Amino acid sequence: MFPLLPLEDLDYSDIMSIDQIAAEALRLPPRERALLAESLWESLSDPRESSAGMDDRAALTLAQARDRQIEAGEVTPVLHDEMMAKLRR
């Protein structure tokens, strides 16, 4: 049995690995997975800079700016698999 801890003191890494959590999440119905994904994504971004609330024009402007940064060598893009591997470390 797992000890009862206040939620803010709970460290899920003591209970489940990222791979186990992902496997459990993938067993959810599609709608629940989508809600979970949205919740996780929103937890990573700064609410003042959230792209979820952007209109199409603002999103396009941001995408073009990011593209210019990549083309100018100001930033280096990271492959999705590389990013996920770094996050799992």
C-alpha positions in Angstrom: 0.0 0.0 0.0 1.3 3.5 -0.8 1.7 6.0 2.0 -0.8 8.8 2.1 1.1 12.1 1.5 -0.2 15.6 0.8 -0.4 16.0 -3.0 2.3 18.6 -3.1 4.7 16.1 -1.4 3.8 13.2 -3.7 6.7 12.2 -6.0 5.3 9.9 -8.7 8.8 8.8 -9.7 8.8 6.8 -6.4 5.7 4.9 -7.6 5.9 4.8 -11.4 8.4 5.5 -14.1 7.7 7.8 -17.0 7.3 4.8 -19.3 4.8 3.2 -16.9 2.8 6.5 -16.7 2.8 6.8 -20.5 1.7 3.2 -20.9 -1.2 3.8 -18.5 -2.1 7.0 -20.2 -2.2 5.3 -23.6 -4.8 2.9 -22.2 -7.2 5.8 -21.8 -10.0 6.4 -24.3 -9.0 8.9 -27.1 -11.0 11.8 -25.6 -9.4 11.4 -22.2 -6.0 11.1 -23.7 -6.6 14.3 -25.6 -7.7 16.1 -22.4 -4.6 14.7 -20.6 -2.3 15.8 -23.5 -3.8 19.3 -23.5 -3.4 19.6 -19.7 0.2 18.5 -19.8 1.0 20.8 -22.8 -0.5 23.8 -21.0 1.4 23.0 -17.9 4.7 23.4 -19.9 4.0 26.8 -21.4 3.9 30.3 -19.9 0.3 31.2 -19.6 1.1 34.8 -20.8 2.6 33.3 -24.0 0.1 30.5 -24.5 -0.3 29.7 -28.2 -3.7 28.0 -27.4 -5.3 31.4 -27.2 -3.7 32.8 -30.3 -5.7 33.5 -33.4 -4.5 32.2 -36.7 -2.7 35.4 -37.7 -0.8 35.5 -34.4 0.1 31.8 -34.7 1.3 32.3 -38.3 3.4 35.3 -37.3 5.0 33.3 -34.4 5.7 30.3 -36.7 7.3 32.6 -39.3 9.5 34.2 -36.6 10.6 30.8 -35.4 11.4 29.8 -39.0 13.5 32.9 -39.4 15.4 32.2 -36.2 16.2 28.7 -37.4 17.3 29.9 -40.9 19.5 32.6 -39.3 21.1 30.1 -37.0 19.9 31.9 -33.9 18.4 28.6 -32.6 19.0 25.0 -33.3 16.0 22.8 -33.9 15.8 19.6 -31.9 14.2 16.4 -33.3 11.1 15.3 -31.4 12.8 12.0 -30.4 15.8 13.8 -29.0 13.6 16.2 -27.0 11.6 13.3 -25.6 14.8 11.4 -24.6 16.1 14.5 -22.9 12.8 15.0 -21.0 12.9 11.4 -19.8 16.4 11.7 -18.2 
